């Protein structure tokens, strides 16, 4: 629904929510241990969300008012959350690959 209204921060929040719910489902329904293509695609999606969020925040800072539609701080917050989960996935990937 947010994509139809096209408030950029709502689209970013929806993408981050989709990522978090999908990875939670993958964690609960994991059949075999290890790293598979779904984990790799989730990491790429988290990177995409982080880049889009931080880009939105930087674009907001470059405006005359320093704030794009009042949502510039949220771009950095969502970008920070996405980078944090990406960092945690890299940590998990390192543990999976190097402990086998």
trRosetta pair geometry for C-beta under 8 A, 3 or more apart (Angstrom, degrees):
i j d omega theta_ij theta_ji phi_ij phi_ji
1 4 5.8 -52 -161 28 42 112
1 5 6.9 29 149 -8 70 104
2 5 5.8 -59 -149 43 39 105
2 6 7.7 116 155 -72 59 22
2 7 6.3 -79 -163 51 91 86
2 10 3.4 -154 -148 134 126 111
2 11 5.1 -172 122 -70 115 54
2 13 7.2 -178 -102 61 173 96
2 14 4.9 -167 38 -30 138 137
3 6 6.5 26 -172 -79 37 66
3 11 5.6 84 -86 -106 69 104
3 14 7.4 -97 -38 62 87 159
5 10 6.6 13 73 64 119 154
6 11 7.1 7 -133 -42 47 125
7 10 4.2 66 77 7 101 113
7 11 7.1 176 82 -12 52 83
7 69 7.5 -157 -149 136 92 155
7 71 7.8 128 172 -36 102 162
8 11 5.7 -55 -152 34 36 111
8 12 6.4 34 152 -17 68 105
8 56 5.7 177 140 -128 132 134
8 68 7.8 -15 50 128 137 128
8 69 7.8 132 32 43 102 142
8 71 7.3 167 72 88 92 147
9 12 5.5 -51 -148 38 37 113
9 13 6.2 39 152 -20 67 104
9 56 7.1 157 -81 154 70 151
9 69 7.7 -150 -8 89 117 120
9 71 4.1 -113 -46 -179 147 149
9 74 5.1 49 -147 98 132 135
9 75 6.7 -99 -103 -65 94 76
9 78 7.6 164 -153 -7 80 146
10 13 5.6 -50 -143 38 33 112
10 14 6.3 36 154 -20 63 105
11 14 5.7 -54 -149 37 30 113
11 15 6.4 32 152 -20 64 104
12 15 5.7 -53 -149 35 32 111
12 16 6.4 29 154 -16 65 106
12 49 6.8 122 -156 -157 77 83
12 52 6.1 -166 -107 113 101 111
12 53 5.1 117 -159 -91 136 86
12 56 6.5 -96 -56 8 149 159
12 74 7.8 138 81 131 133 100
12 75 6.9 54 73 -115 176 68
12 78 5.2 103 141 118 118 162
13 16 5.8 -55 -147 39 31 109
13 17 6.2 33 154 -19 65 107
13 74 7.8 -32 -62 167 107 123
13 78 6.4 -109 -83 -102 62 141
14 17 5.6 -54 -144 38 31 112
14 18 6.3 35 155 -21 65 104
15 18 5.7 -52 -148 35 31 113
15 19 6.5 33 152 -20 63 105
15 45 7.7 -153 180 176 100 98
15 48 7.7 -103 173 106 140 102
15 49 4.9 -177 123 -106 119 107
15 52 7.4 33 63 65 162 144
16 19 5.6 -52 -150 35 33 114
16 20 6.4 30 154 -17 66 106
16 49 5.4 131 -79 -172 74 144
16 53 7.7 45 -58 -65 122 137
16 78 5.5 -127 -43 -159 154 105
16 81 6.5 58 -157 95 139 124
16 82 6.0 -105 -111 -72 105 101
17 20 5.8 -55 -144 38 31 108
17 21 6.2 26 159 -14 66 109
18 21 6.1 -59 -144 41 27 106
18 22 6.0 25 159 -19 64 112
19 22 5.9 -60 -144 38 25 109
19 23 6.3 15 163 -11 64 110
19 42 6.8 125 -152 -156 86 84
19 45 5.5 -177 -104 121 109 117
19 46 5.7 124 -163 -82 147 75
19 49 6.0 -83 -26 -23 151 155
19 82 7.4 58 72 -120 162 93
19 85 7.4 131 132 101 124 154
20 23 6.2 -58 -143 41 26 103
20 24 6.3 29 156 -21 62 109
20 85 7.4 -117 -92 -100 83 164
21 24 5.7 -56 -148 36 30 113
21 25 6.4 30 154 -18 64 105
22 25 5.8 -56 -151 36 31 110
22 26 6.4 31 151 -18 65 105
22 42 6.5 -166 110 -110 116 110
23 26 5.4 -49 -144 37 37 114
23 27 6.3 43 153 -24 65 101
23 42 5.3 112 -84 -160 100 145
23 85 7.6 152 47 179 167 130
23 89 8.0 -91 -135 -87 145 120
24 27 5.7 -52 -150 32 32 113
24 28 6.5 24 155 -13 65 107
25 28 5.9 -58 -145 40 32 106
25 29 5.9 -2 167 11 68 117
26 29 6.4 -71 -131 56 23 90
26 30 6.4 56 161 -70 62 84
26 38 5.8 -176 -122 132 136 131
26 39 7.3 161 158 -77 150 71
26 42 6.9 -101 11 -55 161 152
27 30 6.2 -22 -154 -28 26 113
30 33 7.3 61 151 -90 123 45
32 36 7.7 93 71 -51 102 128
33 96 7.6 -167 165 -138 87 105
34 96 6.0 129 -137 -178 41 121
34 100 7.4 38 -104 -76 96 146
35 39 5.2 -104 -153 65 73 149
35 40 7.3 80 169 -47 102 87
35 93 5.9 61 -98 -130 139 82
35 96 5.2 131 -41 111 99 146
35 97 6.6 -11 -4 -62 139 89
36 39 5.6 107 55 8 58 100
36 40 7.5 -115 112 -1 36 93
37 40 5.4 -53 -149 38 41 113
37 41 6.2 38 154 -18 71 104
38 41 5.8 -54 -144 39 32 108
38 42 6.3 36 153 -21 64 106
39 42 5.6 -53 -148 35 31 113
39 43 6.5 33 152 -20 63 103
39 89 7.3 172 -174 -164 92 114
39 93 7.2 152 149 -89 130 101
40 43 5.7 -52 -151 33 32 112
40 44 6.6 30 152 -16 64 104
41 44 5.6 -51 -148 38 36 111
41 45 6.3 38 152 -20 66 105
42 45 5.6 -53 -146 37 32 112
42 46 6.4 35 153 -20 65 103
42 89 7.0 -159 108 -127 105 153
43 46 5.7 -51 -148 35 32 112
43 47 6.5 35 151 -19 63 104
43 86 6.4 100 -151 -136 74 81
43 89 5.1 -168 -97 124 96 145
43 90 7.5 103 -135 -63 127 71
43 93 7.6 14 -76 -49 147 141
44 47 5.6 -52 -150 35 34 114
44 48 6.5 39 150 -21 65 103
45 48 5.4 -50 -149 34 35 115
45 49 6.4 35 153 -18 66 102
46 49 5.7 -51 -147 36 33 111
46 50 6.3 34 154 -19 64 106
46 82 5.3 173 -170 -170 75 86
46 85 5.6 -127 -140 95 138 104
46 86 4.4 173 125 -77 126 92
46 89 6.7 146 31 10 160 147
47 50 5.7 -55 -147 37 31 112
47 51 6.3 27 157 -16 65 108
47 82 7.8 159 -86 154 16 112
47 86 5.9 101 -70 -118 67 143
48 51 6.0 -58 -146 38 28 107
48 52 6.2 23 159 -15 65 110
49 52 6.0 -58 -143 40 28 107
49 53 6.1 27 159 -20 64 112
49 78 7.3 -100 163 152 100 102
49 79 7.7 -172 133 -107 70 53
49 82 4.3 -156 102 -122 105 148
50 53 5.9 -59 -145 38 26 110
50 54 6.2 16 163 -10 64 110
50 79 5.1 91 -154 -153 61 70
50 82 3.7 -159 -70 106 80 120
50 83 4.8 106 -132 -60 137 74
50 86 6.2 -51 -30 -15 146 143
51 54 6.2 -59 -141 42 26 102
51 55 6.0 29 158 -21 63 111
51 79 7.8 121 -45 -131 10 106
52 55 5.7 -57 -145 38 27 113
52 56 6.4 32 155 -22 62 106
52 79 8.0 -162 74 -92 50 95
53 56 5.7 -55 -153 33 29 112
53 57 6.6 27 151 -16 63 105
53 75 5.0 169 -178 -167 67 66
53 76 7.3 155 147 -79 98 17
53 78 4.3 -139 -135 95 142 99
53 79 3.4 -170 102 -65 115 83
53 82 6.0 147 17 14 143 137
54 57 5.5 -51 -149 36 37 113
54 58 6.3 36 153 -18 68 104
54 75 6.6 139 -98 151 20 96
54 76 6.6 64 -113 -107 66 58
54 79 3.8 115 -55 -143 78 157
55 58 5.8 -54 -145 38 31 109
55 59 6.2 33 155 -19 65 107
55 75 7.8 -108 67 -177 41 129
56 59 5.8 -54 -146 37 29 112
56 60 6.5 32 153 -21 62 106
56 68 7.0 -125 178 65 77 148
56 71 7.7 -35 151 111 120 106
56 72 7.7 -164 134 -123 78 54
56 75 3.9 -149 93 -125 100 135
56 79 7.9 -174 45 -49 94 119
57 60 5.7 -55 -152 34 31 114
57 61 6.7 31 152 -19 64 103
57 72 5.4 99 -140 -169 64 70
57 73 7.4 68 -127 -104 109 13
57 74 7.9 -163 -86 73 98 44
57 75 3.2 -171 -57 98 83 118
57 76 4.2 102 -123 -50 161 78
57 79 6.3 -93 -2 0 133 140
58 61 5.7 -52 -151 33 35 112
58 62 6.6 31 153 -19 65 107
58 75 7.9 -120 -1 122 52 140
59 62 5.8 -59 -150 36 33 111
59 63 7.3 48 150 -37 62 92
59 68 6.0 29 108 -51 88 150
60 63 6.0 -38 -160 5 38 114
60 66 7.3 48 144 162 74 38
60 67 5.6 5 175 -150 106 29
60 68 3.2 -105 -107 1 89 101
60 69 7.7 -89 -116 30 112 69
60 71 7.0 -133 -99 79 152 65
60 72 3.2 -166 119 -98 147 105
60 75 6.3 161 6 14 134 144
61 66 5.7 4 -143 -153 50 69
61 67 8.0 29 -87 -72 41 40
61 72 6.1 125 -53 -160 66 140
63 66 6.3 -142 70 -47 80 15
63 67 6.8 -84 64 49 125 29
63 68 5.6 140 -15 -76 142 75
66 72 7.2 -86 146 9 60 169
67 70 5.8 37 154 -91 121 32
67 71 7.7 125 -179 31 85 37
67 72 4.8 -121 -133 0 61 125
68 71 6.2 -53 88 56 79 82
68 72 5.4 111 26 -67 79 90
68 75 7.9 36 52 -23 120 140
71 74 4.7 -50 -171 38 80 120
71 75 6.5 91 133 -31 85 90
72 75 5.8 -48 -158 22 38 115
72 76 7.2 28 153 -9 65 101
73 76 5.8 -59 -158 39 41 107
73 77 6.2 40 148 -21 73 107
74 77 5.3 -51 -141 37 38 113
74 78 6.0 33 161 -14 71 105
75 78 6.2 -56 -143 41 25 103
75 79 6.1 26 155 -18 61 113
76 79 5.5 -55 -141 41 30 115
76 80 6.1 35 157 -24 64 105
77 80 5.7 -54 -150 34 28 112
77 81 6.6 27 153 -17 63 104
78 81 5.7 -50 -147 35 35 112
78 82 6.3 34 154 -18 66 106
79 82 5.7 -55 -146 38 31 110
79 83 6.3 30 154 -17 65 106
80 83 5.7 -53 -144 38 31 109
80 84 6.3 35 154 -23 64 105
81 84 5.6 -53 -149 33 31 114
81 85 6.6 23 156 -12 65 103
82 85 6.1 -55 -147 40 31 103
82 86 6.2 35 151 -21 64 108
83 86 5.4 -54 -145 38 33 115
83 87 6.3 38 154 -22 66 103
84 87 5.7 -52 -150 34 30 112
84 88 6.5 28 152 -16 63 105
85 88 5.4 -51 -146 39 37 113
85 89 6.3 40 152 -21 66 102
86 89 5.7 -52 -148 35 32 111
86 90 6.6 34 151 -19 64 102
87 90 5.7 -51 -150 34 33 111
87 91 6.5 36 150 -19 64 103
88 91 5.5 -49 -148 35 35 115
88 92 6.4 36 152 -18 65 103
89 92 5.5 -50 -145 38 35 112
89 93 6.2 40 152 -22 65 105
90 93 5.5 -51 -145 36 32 115
90 94 6.4 35 154 -20 64 103
91 94 5.8 -53 -150 34 30 112
91 95 6.6 28 152 -16 63 105
92 95 5.7 -55 -151 37 33 111
92 96 6.3 31 154 -19 67 107
93 96 5.8 -54 -144 37 31 109
93 97 6.1 19 162 -10 66 112
94 97 6.2 -60 -138 43 25 103
94 98 5.8 -6 174 7 64 120
95 98 6.7 -71 -129 50 19 90
95 99 5.6 1 179 -7 62 124
96 99 6.8 -65 -130 39 14 98
96 100 7.0 18 167 -31 53 111
97 100 6.8 -62 -159 15 23 109
